[in-house]
Amino acid sequence: MSKIWYARAWMGGYWPWVLHDAHVKYGDIVRIGPNELSFGSVQSVKDIYGPPSKMRKLFPKSDLMYDIGEPSNVAYEMDPKRHAQRLKLLAPGFRTQSLRDQEHIIHEHVDLLMDKIAHLSQTSSNGVDMSTAYEWLTFDITGQLTFGESFGAVKEGRSHFWISILYSSIYAASLFTLRKRLPILGLWLVFMALFSPSLKAIIESNKQHAELTLERVKKRIEMGDTHTPDFFANIIQSGELSEAEMASEANVLITAGAETTAVGLVAAIWYLSTNPSTMEKLQREIRTSFKSYQDITGDSTAQLPYLNAVIEELLRIFPPTAAGPSRKSPGEWVDGHYIPKGVGVTSHNWFIQHDGRIVDNPELFEPERWLGERSKDKPFTWPFSLGPRSCLGINLAYMEMRVTISKLVYRYNWTLAHDLSNGYDWPTECRMKMLWRKAELRAVFRPAEIWSEKATS
């Protein structure tokens, strides 16, 4: 299998669909490159990403994807002991009590966005681009929780420079990943860096992004105690990380924390808009569960069964990352097959979560599959990974999605501004390049009757 096949699909952003089709054609095990396999079964996920035991060895991260040199961070650190040390430093900022103390930050930014939507709806004739608006929101929240101050994107109604150049930085990282799989690409990149203005711009943006992140970290250190248990409070107090190491952690915390949550929120706009009966059920649950907008909290929304089913279904049908993390076999069994030491392995979550053998009518958006009797056979999903490498921010992400969706549904009715009769399909317009490059998704908002009544009473 040529790595050129992989490179074309990866650079084009079509990797989730290309690999899905390969699994449909060839089965649960697909060779995606020399010495590299993709699995498409639930058991493979448990075998590859589950915690090690006396009976099973740990599958370490693959150097093809994660060897970024120094300074590393909690997402890319390949050494299990160093990874555990980073986790210990970061964990206090993600504990239950910390999330409760941080919740007011989420509400402040969500409320600001709700007001901004009202303003943009009055000034724009073609709706509000929620792909962009939700980026403003989630980056502002994670910026506040990481650097002690927001990027101010929602307030200004435009993306901060740090956010704008982030995607160039991510694209540069994706090229780095390909360079390791296809060494000749490294020579091409050197050549193009000398003569291609666009590639020069990407390299320069990557440099600017690193410099700006370091500046923000230094400013956060100078702030000292912010009286809110943010992500960096324990790290600064410990004194164990250098400024460069803290900048590396900040990059991954903000990127992973903001972009993945934004994907789920934008997906909610699409799937609720294109499934009117689902929208009606969610509106009914939210608008009858709260006497006032102020009653919407992280705890109160956790009690809403249909809302939580909607979120689980969103994470299934359009997962925040659609390329399974790369691992190296330590010489172990995966789904009944012995995989020699050193062979690259991954489980393709997009295929698994859209496999008709596992999920009934997988292309249909059906929150009901997570409720009642149907929940006994609910789909297997793993949007935040498994085992010792699972996402630290899972509870924060769920709370952000619950609160944001609830407040939006309570306050607004909306319709899409796109002409769906011409075939516009938001999910297939998106591209996966390390993270999702979200397509534009415009919606026209009107105040909900319940909100209008509260506002005038």
C-alpha positions in Angstrom: 0.0 0.0 0.0 1.5 3.3 -1.1 1.7 6.2 1.4 0.7 8.5 -1.4 -2.8 7.2 -1.1 -2.8 8.3 2.6 -1.2 11.6 1.8 -3.7 12.6 -0.8 -6.7 11.8 1.4 -5.1 13.4 4.4 -4.1 16.7 2.7 -7.5 16.9 0.9 -9.4 16.6 4.2 -11.3 13.5 3.0 -9.6 11.0 5.3 -12.7 10.1 7.4 -14.8 9.2 4.3 -11.9 7.6 2.3 -11.0 5.3 5.1 -14.7 4.6 5.8 -15.2 3.4 2.2 -12.0 1.3 2.4 -13.4 -0.5 5.5 -16.8 -1.0 3.7 -14.9 -2.6 0.8 -12.2 -4.6 2.6 -13.6 -5.3 6.0 -12.6 -4.6 9.6 -8.9 -4.6 9.0 -7.4 -2.3 6.3 -3.8 -1.8 5.5 -3.4 2.0 5.2 0.3 2.1 4.6 3.5 0.0 4.9 3.5 -1.5 8.4 0.3 0.3 9.4 -3.3 -1.0 10.0 -6.7 0.5 10.6 -9.3 -1.4 12.5 -13.1 -1.0 12.2 -14.5 -3.0 15.2 -15.6 -2.1 18.7 -13.2 -4.7 20.2 -10.3 -3.1 18.5 -11.0 0.2 20.3 -10.9 -1.5 23.7 -7.8 -3.5 22.8 -5.8 -0.5 21.4 -6.8 2.3 23.6 -7.9 0.6 26.8 -5.8 0.7 30.0 -2.9 -1.8 30.3 -3.1 -4.7 32.8 -1.1 -7.7 33.9 -2.5 -9.5 30.9 -2.2 -6.7 28.3 0.6 -4.4 27.3 0.1 -0.7 26.7 -0.1 0.5 23.1 2.2 3.5 23.0 1.6 6.6 20.9 3.0 6.3 17.4 6.0 8.5 16.5 4.5 9.0 13.1 1.8 11.2 14.6 3.1 12.3 18.0 6.8 12.8 18.0 7.0 16.6 17.9 10.3 16.9 19.8 10.6 19.3 22.7 8.8 20.9 24.3 6.0 18.3 24.3 2.6 18.4 26.0 0.0 16.3 27.5 -1.6 15.3 24.2 1.7 14.6 22.3 3.9 13.2 25.1 4.9 9.7 24.1 6.6 8.6 27.4 3.9 7.2 29.7 5.7 8.4 32.9 6.1 11.9 31.6 2.5 11.9 30.4 1.3 10.9 33.9 3.4 13.7 35.4 1.7 16.2 33.1 -1.7 14.8 33.8 -1.1 15.2 37.6 -0.2 18.9 37.0 -3.3 19.6 34.9 -5.9 17.5 36.6 -6.8 19.9 39.4 -8.2 22.4 36.8 -10.6 19.8 35.5 -12.0 18.4 38.8 -15.7 18.6 39.6 -15.2 21.4 42.1 -13.0 23.3 39.7 -15.7 23.0 37.0 -18.3 24.4 39.5 -16.0 27.3 40.2 -15.4 27.9 36.5 -19.1 27.7 35.5 -19.7 31.4 35.8 -17.2 32.0 33.1 -19.1 29.8 30.7 -22.4 31.6 31.5 -20.8 35.0 31.0 -19.5 34.2 27.6 -22.6 32.2 26.5 -24.9 35.1 27.5 -22.7 37.5 25.6 -23.0 35.4 22.5 -26.8 35.2 22.9 -26.9 39.0 22.9 -24.4 39.1 20.0 -26.7 36.8 17.9 -29.6 39.3 18.5 -27.4 42.1 17.2 -26.0 40.2 14.2 -29.5 39.1 13.3 -30.6 42.7 13.0 -27.5 43.8 11.0 -27.1 40.8 8.6 -29.4 40.0 5.8 -28.1 36.5 5.2 -28.1 35.1 8.8 -25.4 34.4 11.3 -22.5 32.1 10.5 -22.6 29.8 13.5 -19.4 28.1 12.5 -17.6 31.3 13.2 -19.7 32.5 16.1 -19.2 29.2 18.1 -15.5 29.5 17.4 -15.6 32.9 19.1 -17.4 31.5 22.0 -15.3 28.4 22.7 -12.0 30.1 22.2 -13.0 32.9 24.5 -14.0 30.4 27.2 -10.8 28.3 26.9 -8.7 31.4 26.6 -10.1 32.7 29.9 -9.6 29.3 31.5 -6.0 29.0 30.2 -4.6 32.5 30.1 -6.8 34.1 32.7 -8.3 36.4 30.1 -10.7 36.0 27.1 -9.7 36.6 23.5 -12.6 39.0 23.3 -13.8 37.5 20.0 -17.5 37.5 21.0 -17.5 41.0 22.3 -15.7 42.3 19.2 -17.7 40.2 16.8 -14.6 39.0 15.0 -11.9 36.3 15.4 -8.8 37.2 17.4 -5.5 37.1 15.5 -4.5 34.1 17.6 -7.5 32.2 16.5 -7.1 33.3 12.8 -3.6 31.9 12.6 -4.4 28.8 14.5 -5.6 26.9 11.4 -2.4 27.7 9.5 -0.5 26.3 12.5 -2.6 23.1 12.5 -2.1 22.8 8.7 1.6 23.0 9.3 1.4 20.3 11.9 -0.5 18.1 9.4 2.3 18.6 6.9 4.8 17.6 9.6 2.8 14.4 10.1 2.9 13.6 6.4 6.6 14.4 6.2 7.3 11.5 8.6 5.2 9.1 6.6 6.5 10.3 3.2 10.1 11.5 3.7 10.3 12.9 0.1 7.7 15.4 1.2 10.3 16.9 3.5 12.5 17.8 0.5 9.5 19.2 -1.3 8.6 21.4 1.7 12.1 22.7 1.9 11.9 23.6 -1.9 8.5 25.1 -1.6 9.4 27.1 1.5 12.0 28.9 -0.7 9.7 29.7 -3.6 6.1 29.4 -2.5 4.5 32.6 -1.0 1.6 30.6 0.4 3.8 28.1 2.2 6.1 30.9 3.4 3.0 32.5 4.9 2.0 29.3 6.7 5.5 28.9 8.2 5.4 32.5 9.3 2.0 32.2 10.8 3.2 29.1 12.7 6.0 31.2 14.1 3.8 34.1 15.0 1.4 31.7 16.7 4.1 30.3 18.9 5.4 33.7 19.8 2.0 35.0 20.7 1.2 31.9 22.8 4.5 32.4 24.7 3.6 36.1 25.3 0.2 35.1 26.7 1.8 32.5 29.0 4.2 35.1 30.4 1.3 37.4 31.0 -0.6 34.7 32.8 2.4 34.0 35.1 2.5 37.7 36.0 -1.2 37.6 37.0 -0.5 35.1 39.7 -3.6 34.0 41.6 -6.7 34.7 39.5 -9.0 33.4 42.3 -10.5 31.0 39.8 -9.0 27.5 39.5 -8.1 27.7 35.9 -6.0 25.2 33.9 -2.7 26.8 34.8 -3.1 27.7 38.5 -1.6 24.4 39.7 1.2 24.4 37.0 2.3 27.9 38.0 2.2 27.1 41.7 4.3 23.9 41.1 7.0 25.7 39.2 7.8 22.4 37.4 7.4 23.6 33.8 9.4 26.1 31.8 7.6 28.9 30.0 8.2 27.0 26.7 6.6 23.9 28.2 3.7 25.9 29.5 3.2 27.5 26.0 3.1 24.0 24.5 0.4 22.9 27.0 -1.6 26.1 26.4 -1.6 25.4 22.7 -3.1 22.0 23.0 -5.5 22.9 25.9 -7.0 25.8 23.9 -7.0 24.0 20.5 -8.4 20.7 21.7 -10.8 22.4 24.3 -12.2 25.0 22.0 -12.3 23.5 18.5 -13.8 20.1 19.4 -16.6 21.7 21.5 -17.3 24.2 18.7 -17.7 21.3 16.3 -20.4 19.7 18.5 -22.3 23.0 18.8 -22.2 23.8 15.1 -23.3 20.2 14.4 -26.3 20.8 16.7 -27.4 23.8 14.5 -27.3 21.6 11.4 -28.9 18.4 12.7 -31.6 20.1 14.7 -32.5 22.4 11.8 -32.7 19.4 9.4 -34.7 17.3 11.8 -37.8 19.4 12.8 -39.4 16.8 15.0 -36.2 16.5 17.0 -36.0 20.2 17.3 -39.6 20.4 18.6 -39.0 17.7 21.2 -35.9 19.5 22.5 -37.7 22.9 22.5 -40.6 21.4 24.5 -38.2 19.8 27.1 -36.1 22.9 27.6 -38.9 25.5 27.6 -41.0 23.5 30.0 -38.2 22.6 32.4 -37.1 26.1 33.3 -39.2 28.9 34.7 -36.5 31.4 33.7 -33.4 31.7 31.6 -31.4 32.0 34.8 -32.4 28.5 35.9 -30.3 27.1 33.1 -27.1 25.7 34.7 -24.7 22.9 34.3 -26.4 20.8 37.0 -30.0 21.5 35.9 -29.3 20.7 32.2 -27.6 17.5 33.2 -31.1 16.3 34.3 -32.7 16.7 30.9 -32.8 13.3 29.2 -33.7 14.4 25.7 -31.0 17.1 25.6 -28.4 14.7 26.7 -29.5 12.1 24.1 -29.2 14.8 21.5 -25.7 15.5 22.6 -24.7 11.8 22.5 -26.2 11.5 19.1 -24.3 14.5 17.9 -21.0 13.0 19.1 -21.9 9.8 17.3 -22.9 11.1 13.9 -20.3 13.8 13.7 -17.5 13.1 16.2 -15.3 16.0 17.2 -12.3 14.1 15.8 -12.8 11.6 13.0 -9.3 10.1 12.7 -8.5 7.5 15.4 -5.3 8.2 17.4 -2.2 6.4 16.1 -0.6 3.8 18.3 2.2 1.2 17.9 1.6 -2.4 18.8 3.8 -3.7 21.6 3.3 -7.2 20.2 -0.3 -7.8 21.3 -3.6 -9.1 20.1 -6.2 -6.8 18.5 -9.7 -8.1 18.0 -8.4 -11.7 17.8 -5.4 -10.9 15.6 -1.8 -10.9 16.8 -0.1 -7.7 15.7 3.7 -7.8 15.8 5.6 -5.2 17.7 6.2 -1.9 15.9 3.2 -2.2 13.6 1.1 1.0 13.5 -2.5 0.6 14.5 -5.6 2.8 14.8 -9.3 2.3 15.1 -11.4 4.4 12.7 -14.2 5.9 14.9 -16.1 7.4 11.9 -16.6 3.9 10.4 -17.4 2.3 13.7 -20.0 5.0 14.6 -21.5 4.7 11.1 -21.5 0.9 10.8 -24.9 -0.5 10.2 -23.9 -3.7 12.0 -23.5 -1.7 15.2 -25.9 1.2 14.7 -29.4 0.9 13.2 -29.9 3.4 10.4 -26.5 5.1 11.1 -27.0 8.0 8.8 -30.2 9.1 10.6 -30.0 11.6 13.5 -32.0 9.8 16.1 -31.5 10.8 19.8 -34.2 8.3 20.7 -31.6 5.5 20.3 -30.1 6.7 23.6 -33.4 6.6 25.5 -35.7 4.0 27.1 -35.6 0.4 25.8 -33.5 1.4 22.8 -30.7 2.6 25.1 -30.1 -1.1 26.0 -28.5 -1.5 22.6 -27.1 2.0 22.3 -24.2 2.6 19.9 -20.6 2.3 21.0 -19.0 5.7 20.8 -15.7 7.1 22.1 -15.6 10.8 21.2 -13.1 11.6 24.0 -10.9 8.4 23.6 -10.4 5.7 26.3 -8.0 4.6 28.9 -5.0 6.6 30.3 -5.0 8.9 27.3 -8.7 9.9 27.5 -9.5 13.6 27.3 -9.1 15.6 30.5 -11.8 18.1 29.4 -14.7 15.7 28.8 -16.9 17.1 31.7 -16.1 20.7 30.7 -17.1 19.9 27.1 -20.4 18.3 28.1 -21.2 21.2 30.4 -20.4 23.8 27.7 -22.6 22.0 25.2 -25.5 21.5 27.6 -25.6 25.1 28.7 -25.0 26.6 25.3 -27.6 24.5 23.5 -30.2 25.0 26.2 -29.8 28.8 26.3 -29.9 29.0 22.5 -33.1 26.9 22.3 -34.7 28.7 25.2 -34.1 32.1 23.7 -34.4 31.6 19.9 -36.1 29.9 17.1 -34.0 29.5 13.9 -33.9 28.3 10.4 -31.0 27.7 8.1 -30.2 30.5 5.6 -28.9 28.0 3.0 -30.9 26.7 0.1 -31.0 23.0 0.9 -32.8 22.3 -2.3 -29.6 23.0 -4.2 -27.9 20.1 -2.3 -26.0 22.0 0.4 -24.9 19.4 3.0 -22.9 20.9 5.8 -21.3 17.7 7.1 -19.8 16.8 3.7 -18.6 20.3 3.1 -16.4 20.1 6.2 -12.8 18.8 5.9 -10.7 16.9 8.4 -7.1 18.3 8.7 -5.9 17.2 12.1 -9.1 18.9 13.3 -12.3 19.7 11.5 -12.3 22.7 9.2 -15.9 23.6 9.6 -17.9 24.7 6.6 -20.0 27.9 6.8 -23.4 27.3 8.4 -25.7 30.4 8.4 -28.9 30.5 10.4 -31.6 33.1 10.7 -32.7 33.7 14.3 -35.9 35.0 15.8 -36.7 35.5 19.5 -38.7 32.5 20.9 -42.2 33.3 22.2 -41.2 32.3 25.7 -38.3 34.8 25.6 -40.4 37.6 24.2 -43.0 37.1 27.0 -40.3 37.1 29.7 -38.7 40.2 28.2 -42.0 42.2 28.1 -43.4 41.0 31.4 
